[in-house]
Amino acid sequence: MSKKGRVVVLGAVHSKILPYCDISSNEPEAYEEVEMITQRLQDVEKAELKHSHEENLQFQKRLENMETIVQSITNLNV
């Protein structure tokens, strides 16, 4: 939270949905709502990153298997 009462949220999703909110000290419900939305967006980003990481691992394994097959074929031709 910055000095002027603004909550600045970083990230690809956050920058489109919630770039900043002005919250006065008289509105604790609004602050709590921003915190809840921010947490939900962070959870979504974490889930997307985890899914992307898992996909990358699958592609890496497939590539390694293909490299093994190519190496086997190359050794047969020698």
Buried (B, 14 or more C-beta within 10 A) or exposed (E): EEEEEEBEBEBEEBEEEBEBBEBEEEBEEEBEEBEEBBEEBBEEBEEEEEEEEEEEEEEEEEEEEEEEEEEEEEEEEE
